[in-house]
Amino acid sequence: MAYPPGYGGPGSKHRARGPMVPQNANAPQLFDDTSSAYGPQKAGYPVPGIDMGFNQIFADPVANVAMAYGSSIASQSKEIVHKEIDRFMSLNKLKYFFAVDTTYVMKKLALLVFPYVHQNWEVRYHRDTPLPPRQDINAPDLYIPSMAFITYILLAGMALGLQKRFSPEVLGMCASTAFVWVVIEVLALLLGLYLATVQSDLGTFDLVAYCGYKYVGMILAVVGGLAFGSNGYYIALAWASCALMYFMVRSLRMKILPSVVQEGLSRPSGRAQMYITLAAAAFQPLILYWLTVQLVH
């Protein structure tokens, strides 16, 4: 079968491509040819029209000095912030107050309950650094106050359960009240020491430790009330209050009053510091009674 020109042979499905028609040189172009406006792009140089001026900025010596000055100010500010944080919440200082062992805990508990037979109350130092609690029984710690606080909460829950008054709200109120009173006491001591211009090595953690030892006396009073009733409670409360007052006076006396002698402060200033020590000790029985009486009666 004969096929017309322009079509393939038998079995072909596509039309044969015709000869290329030459383009008329005089025909108008739809778009202008701009490929010759730029020469070949050289490697290593930015594309024209995209330069944002960064090279001029980094090449300017004044800008370099300003950037270096800004970096130094930022680094100095960071160091100041870290120093202020370490001043109040230093992890190394916090580790010091938890450096205890079983022997220290047993001796410290005996000292808190029977402080009258203890003779030497001075905190020992090694190269101007106080020895850790496990090496010095007079050093304050935060382990005993922390464990005593938890034990007090457990005893409070048991006492409330025996009196058919247990509820999560009441137990939470007991815990928050005991914690807030210690915070208030520490803040009051810090304010008093600041107003009396005391220059001693007493820090915030030291005051928290000394104020937190009252939880041991609170446990003793609650146990006496649960075991022997009201009479046992008042006897245990009186013993714990007297022991805690004696302990606070002897411990704070070695921390606060030596600074009066060493710095040669005036007599009224020394009296003010003595009054702060006595007030801190006299405040302990009131807190013990306030935080434990509702658990027994």
One Martini backbone bead per residue (centre of mass of N, CA, C, O) as a GRO file, in nm:
protein
  297
    1MET     BB    1   0.097   0.035   0.022
    2ALA     BB    2   0.053   0.367  -0.035
    3TYR     BB    3   0.203   0.659   0.098
    4PRO     BB    4   0.209   0.955   0.185
    5PRO     BB    5   0.375   1.217   0.227
    6GLY     BB    6   0.502   1.225   0.578
    7TYR     BB    7   0.482   0.919   0.625
    8GLY     BB    8   0.525   0.624   0.733
    9GLY     BB    9   0.542   0.318   0.730
   10PRO     BB   10   0.474   0.026   0.820
   11GLY     BB   11   0.376   0.054   1.172
   12SER     BB   12   0.357   0.355   1.195
   13LYS     BB   13   0.250   0.616   1.445
   14HIS     BB   14   0.424   0.845   1.325
   15ARG     BB   15   0.510   1.136   1.214
   16ALA     BB   16   0.707   1.262   0.993
   17ARG     BB   17   0.966   1.477   1.002
   18GLY     BB   18   1.026   1.763   0.878
   19PRO     BB   19   1.187   2.006   0.748
   20MET     BB   20   1.370   2.267   0.829
   21VAL     BB   21   1.289   2.597   0.883
   22PRO     BB   22   1.413   2.879   0.808
   23GLN     BB   23   1.495   3.169   0.969
   24ASN     BB   24   1.408   3.486   0.965
   25ALA     BB   25   1.607   3.765   1.003
   26ASN     BB   26   1.356   3.988   0.986
   27ALA     BB   27   1.224   3.882   1.226
   28PRO     BB   28   1.077   3.946   1.512
   29GLN     BB   29   1.148   3.960   1.856
   30LEU     BB   30   1.008   3.885   2.158
   31PHE     BB   31   1.301   3.882   2.299
   32ASP     BB   32   1.571   3.992   2.453
   33ASP     BB   33   1.917   3.954   2.437
   34THR     BB   34   2.111   3.923   2.762
   35SER     BB   35   2.367   3.726   2.765
   36SER     BB   36   2.594   3.960   2.684
   37ALA     BB   37   2.609   4.152   2.943
   38TYR     BB   38   2.766   3.912   3.071
   39GLY     BB   39   3.019   3.760   3.160
   40PRO     BB   40   3.208   3.533   3.275
   41GLN     BB   41   3.211   3.377   3.571
   42LYS     BB   42   3.405   3.404   3.844
   43ALA     BB   43   3.573   3.246   4.075
   44GLY     BB   44   3.518   3.388   4.409
   45TYR     BB   45   3.282   3.581   4.321
   46PRO     BB   46   3.026   3.772   4.341
   47VAL     BB   47   2.730   3.855   4.244
   48PRO     BB   48   2.603   4.096   4.084
   49GLY     BB   49   2.376   4.273   4.312
   50ILE     BB   50   2.440   4.103   4.617
   51ASP     BB   51   2.590   4.307   4.772
   52MET     BB   52   2.560   4.401   5.135
   53GLY     BB   53   2.843   4.505   5.284
   54PHE     BB   54   3.021   4.298   5.455
   55ASN     BB   55   3.309   4.356   5.365
   56GLN     BB   56   3.316   4.650   5.471
   57ILE     BB   57   3.254   4.587   5.768
   58PHE     BB   58   3.495   4.383   5.827
   59ALA     BB   59   3.713   4.598   5.716
   60ASP     BB   60   3.641   4.774   5.948
   61PRO     BB   61   3.805   4.871   6.237
   62VAL     BB   62   3.574   4.989   6.408
   63ALA     BB   63   3.394   4.736   6.398
   64ASN     BB   64   3.596   4.543   6.529
   65VAL     BB   65   3.619   4.695   6.799
   66ALA     BB   66   3.318   4.683   6.874
   67MET     BB   67   3.293   4.374   6.879
   68ALA     BB   68   3.511   4.323   7.095
   69TYR     BB   69   3.381   4.497   7.317
   70GLY     BB   70   3.110   4.341   7.328
   71SER     BB   71   3.234   4.067   7.405
   72SER     BB   72   3.365   4.156   7.673
   73ILE     BB   73   3.106   4.248   7.814
   74ALA     BB   74   2.957   3.976   7.800
   75SER     BB   75   3.168   3.812   7.962
   76GLN     BB   76   3.161   3.986   8.220
   77SER     BB   77   2.859   3.951   8.280
   78LYS     BB   78   2.868   3.644   8.308
   79GLU     BB   79   3.064   3.637   8.551
   80ILE     BB   80   2.891   3.803   8.747
   81VAL     BB   81   2.646   3.614   8.750
   82HIS     BB   82   2.799   3.363   8.853
   83LYS     BB   83   2.896   3.489   9.120
   84GLU     BB   84   2.613   3.552   9.238
   85ILE     BB   85   2.512   3.261   9.234
   86ASP     BB   86   2.748   3.138   9.408
   87ARG     BB   87   2.688   3.309   9.661
   88PHE     BB   88   2.393   3.166   9.716
   89MET     BB   89   2.411   2.892   9.495
   90SER     BB   90   2.636   2.675   9.572
   91LEU     BB   91   2.730   2.355   9.508
   92ASN     BB   92   2.981   2.331   9.686
   93LYS     BB   93   2.844   2.425   9.947
   94LEU     BB   94   2.619   2.212   9.946
   95LYS     BB   95   2.808   1.964   9.966
   96TYR     BB   96   2.927   2.029  10.242
   97PHE     BB   97   2.642   1.986  10.406
   98PHE     BB   98   2.649   1.658  10.296
   99ALA     BB   99   2.924   1.568  10.447
  100VAL     BB  100   2.839   1.267  10.571
  101ASP     BB  101   2.795   1.023  10.834
  102THR     BB  102   2.701   0.799  11.069
  103THR     BB  103   2.871   0.907  11.302
  104TYR     BB  104   2.784   1.200  11.286
  105VAL     BB  105   2.478   1.164  11.318
  106MET     BB  106   2.484   1.036  11.600
  107LYS     BB  107   2.642   1.264  11.744
  108LYS     BB  108   2.451   1.498  11.670
  109LEU     BB  109   2.195   1.391  11.804
  110ALA     BB  110   2.319   1.378  12.087
  111LEU     BB  111   2.383   1.685  12.098
  112LEU     BB  112   2.084   1.786  12.066
  113VAL     BB  113   1.981   1.633  12.330
  114PHE     BB  114   2.293   1.647  12.481
  115PRO     BB  115   2.464   1.953  12.522
  116TYR     BB  116   2.596   1.975  12.824
  117VAL     BB  117   2.868   1.784  12.776
  118HIS     BB  118   2.984   1.978  12.588
  119GLN     BB  119   3.284   2.168  12.526
  120ASN     BB  120   3.373   2.196  12.226
  121TRP     BB  121   3.249   2.464  11.983
  122GLU     BB  122   3.460   2.476  11.770
  123VAL     BB  123   3.542   2.531  11.448
  124ARG     BB  124   3.731   2.367  11.230
  125TYR     BB  125   4.038   2.428  11.044
  126HIS     BB  126   4.181   2.421  10.695
  127ARG     BB  127   4.316   2.663  10.545
  128ASP     BB  128   4.053   2.853  10.587
  129THR     BB  129   3.881   2.578  10.601
  130PRO     BB  130   3.623   2.409  10.681
  131LEU     BB  131   3.536   2.129  10.800
  132PRO     BB  132   3.363   1.875  10.752
  133PRO     BB  133   3.120   1.715  10.926
  134ARG     BB  134   3.266   1.427  10.940
  135GLN     BB  135   3.522   1.592  11.101
  136ASP     BB  136   3.298   1.788  11.250
  137ILE     BB  137   3.055   1.827  11.493
  138ASN     BB  138   3.028   2.159  11.474
  139ALA     BB  139   2.932   2.139  11.199
  140PRO     BB  140   2.712   2.226  10.976
  141ASP     BB  141   2.406   2.077  10.843
  142LEU     BB  142   2.146   1.937  10.601
  143TYR     BB  143   2.067   1.643  10.658
  144ILE     BB  144   1.916   1.646  10.929
  145PRO     BB  145   1.695   1.856  10.858
  146SER     BB  146   1.578   1.701  10.617
  147MET     BB  147   1.508   1.432  10.762
  148ALA     BB  148   1.342   1.565  10.991
  149PHE     BB  149   1.122   1.687  10.814
  150ILE     BB  150   1.016   1.421  10.698
  151THR     BB  151   0.956   1.287  10.970
  152TYR     BB  152   0.752   1.498  11.066
  153ILE     BB  153   0.543   1.447  10.843
  154LEU     BB  154   0.491   1.151  10.913
  155LEU     BB  155   0.403   1.199  11.207
  156ALA     BB  156   0.169   1.387  11.139
  157GLY     BB  157   0.006   1.177  10.980
  158MET     BB  158  -0.022   0.973  11.211
  159ALA     BB  159  -0.157   1.161  11.420
  160LEU     BB  160  -0.402   1.234  11.243
  161GLY     BB  161  -0.499   0.941  11.204
  162LEU     BB  162  -0.551   0.876  11.509
  163GLN     BB  163  -0.763   1.141  11.514
  164LYS     BB  164  -0.937   1.155  11.248
  165ARG     BB  165  -0.771   1.415  11.067
  166PHE     BB  166  -0.695   1.314  10.795
  167SER     BB  167  -0.546   1.504  10.519
  168PRO     BB  168  -0.388   1.646  10.260
  169GLU     BB  169  -0.435   1.940  10.347
  170VAL     BB  170  -0.330   1.924  10.638
  171LEU     BB  171  -0.049   1.813  10.571
  172GLY     BB  172   0.033   2.047  10.384
  173MET     BB  173   0.008   2.265  10.603
  174CYS     BB  174   0.226   2.156  10.791
  175ALA     BB  175   0.463   2.167  10.592
  176SER     BB  176   0.445   2.469  10.508
  177THR     BB  177   0.467   2.589  10.792
  178ALA     BB  178   0.746   2.472  10.869
  179PHE     BB  179   0.898   2.605  10.628
  180VAL     BB  180   0.820   2.908  10.662
  181TRP     BB  181   0.938   2.953  10.945
  182VAL     BB  182   1.232   2.912  10.863
  183VAL     BB  183   1.247   3.136  10.656
  184ILE     BB  184   1.176   3.368  10.848
  185GLU     BB  185   1.409   3.321  11.045
  186VAL     BB  186   1.642   3.362  10.844
  187LEU     BB  187   1.565   3.649  10.753
  188ALA     BB  188   1.580   3.777  11.033
  189LEU     BB  189   1.880   3.714  11.083
  190LEU     BB  190   1.995   3.860  10.839
  191LEU     BB  191   1.886   4.137  10.918
  192GLY     BB  192   2.018   4.157  11.198
  193LEU     BB  193   2.315   4.124  11.100
  194TYR     BB  194   2.309   4.371  10.914
  195LEU     BB  195   2.231   4.590  11.127
  196ALA     BB  196   2.486   4.494  11.320
  197THR     BB  197   2.746   4.451  11.154
  198VAL     BB  198   2.824   4.148  11.082
  199GLN     BB  199   3.153   3.980  11.043
  200SER     BB  200   3.095   3.667  10.929
  201ASP     BB  201   3.072   3.312  10.829
  202LEU     BB  202   2.771   3.343  10.803
  203GLY     BB  203   2.538   3.182  10.616
  204THR     BB  204   2.256   3.070  10.480
  205PHE     BB  205   2.311   2.765  10.531
  206ASP     BB  206   2.379   2.790  10.828
  207LEU     BB  207   2.101   2.899  10.922
  208VAL     BB  208   1.935   2.664  10.815
  209ALA     BB  209   2.067   2.452  10.992
  210TYR     BB  210   2.013   2.574  11.274
  211CYS     BB  211   1.699   2.601  11.227
  212GLY     BB  212   1.655   2.285  11.143
  213TYR     BB  213   1.710   2.144  11.429
  214LYS     BB  214   1.413   2.165  11.542
  215TYR     BB  215   1.298   1.896  11.423
  216VAL     BB  216   1.407   1.714  11.641
  217GLY     BB  217   1.236   1.832  11.875
  218MET     BB  218   0.960   1.779  11.739
  219ILE     BB  219   0.983   1.474  11.734
  220LEU     BB  220   1.013   1.434  12.039
  221ALA     BB  221   0.738   1.561  12.114
  222VAL     BB  222   0.549   1.378  11.945
  223VAL     BB  223   0.639   1.107  12.061
  224GLY     BB  224   0.565   1.175  12.355
  225GLY     BB  225   0.260   1.221  12.295
  226LEU     BB  226   0.196   0.939  12.163
  227ALA     BB  227   0.305   0.764  12.414
  228PHE     BB  228   0.214   0.971  12.690
  229GLY     BB  229   0.074   1.215  12.611
  230SER     BB  230   0.059   1.519  12.751
  231ASN     BB  231   0.287   1.480  12.956
  232GLY     BB  232   0.498   1.380  12.754
  233TYR     BB  233   0.492   1.627  12.573
  234TYR     BB  234   0.585   1.849  12.781
  235ILE     BB  235   0.847   1.716  12.860
  236ALA     BB  236   0.972   1.697  12.576
  237LEU     BB  237   0.946   1.998  12.511
  238ALA     BB  238   1.123   2.108  12.738
  239TRP     BB  239   1.381   1.955  12.666
  240ALA     BB  240   1.409   2.045  12.371
  241SER     BB  241   1.415   2.351  12.425
  242CYS     BB  242   1.663   2.365  12.609
  243ALA     BB  243   1.862   2.223  12.418
  244LEU     BB  244   1.828   2.421  12.178
  245MET     BB  245   1.909   2.679  12.320
  246TYR     BB  246   2.191   2.592  12.404
  247PHE     BB  247   2.292   2.525  12.120
  248MET     BB  248   2.251   2.806  11.989
  249VAL     BB  249   2.426   2.974  12.177
  250ARG     BB  250   2.697   2.818  12.143
  251SER     BB  251   2.714   2.830  11.831
  252LEU     BB  252   2.665   3.139  11.771
  253ARG     BB  253   2.885   3.247  11.959
  254MET     BB  254   3.126   3.129  11.776
  255LYS     BB  255   3.029   3.310  11.517
  256ILE     BB  256   2.976   3.611  11.632
  257LEU     BB  257   3.141   3.718  11.888
  258PRO     BB  258   3.441   3.703  11.779
  259SER     BB  259   3.407   3.950  11.583
  260VAL     BB  260   3.408   4.164  11.805
  261VAL     BB  261   3.702   4.120  11.905
  262GLN     BB  262   3.860   4.131  11.631
  263GLU     BB  263   3.729   4.428  11.535
  264GLY     BB  264   3.663   4.629  11.768
  265LEU     BB  265   3.389   4.687  11.867
  266SER     BB  266   3.150   4.822  12.011
  267ARG     BB  267   2.948   4.774  12.277
  268PRO     BB  268   2.666   4.804  12.143
  269SER     BB  269   2.726   4.605  11.912
  270GLY     BB  270   2.777   4.359  12.096
  271ARG     BB  271   2.495   4.361  12.221
  272ALA     BB  272   2.334   4.318  11.961
  273GLN     BB  273   2.455   4.038  11.899
  274MET     BB  274   2.362   3.906  12.162
  275TYR     BB  275   2.058   3.954  12.118
  276ILE     BB  276   2.036   3.783  11.863
  277THR     BB  277   2.117   3.517  11.992
  278LEU     BB  278   1.896   3.509  12.213
  279ALA     BB  279   1.650   3.538  12.025
  280ALA     BB  280   1.698   3.281  11.859
  281ALA     BB  281   1.675   3.091  12.108
  282ALA     BB  282   1.390   3.193  12.226
  283PHE     BB  283   1.222   3.112  11.959
  284GLN     BB  284   1.213   2.796  11.962
  285PRO     BB  285   0.980   2.713  12.162
  286LEU     BB  286   0.751   2.850  12.002
  287ILE     BB  287   0.776   2.676  11.748
  288LEU     BB  288   0.747   2.400  11.873
  289TYR     BB  289   0.462   2.448  11.987
  290TRP     BB  290   0.311   2.546  11.724
  291LEU     BB  291   0.391   2.268  11.546
  292THR     BB  292   0.275   2.037  11.781
  293VAL     BB  293   0.003   2.079  11.938
  294GLN     BB  294  -0.205   1.983  11.705
  295LEU     BB  295  -0.093   1.671  11.712
  296VAL     BB  296  -0.198   1.599  12.020
  297HIS     BB  297  -0.490   1.761  12.068
   0.00000   0.00000   0.00000
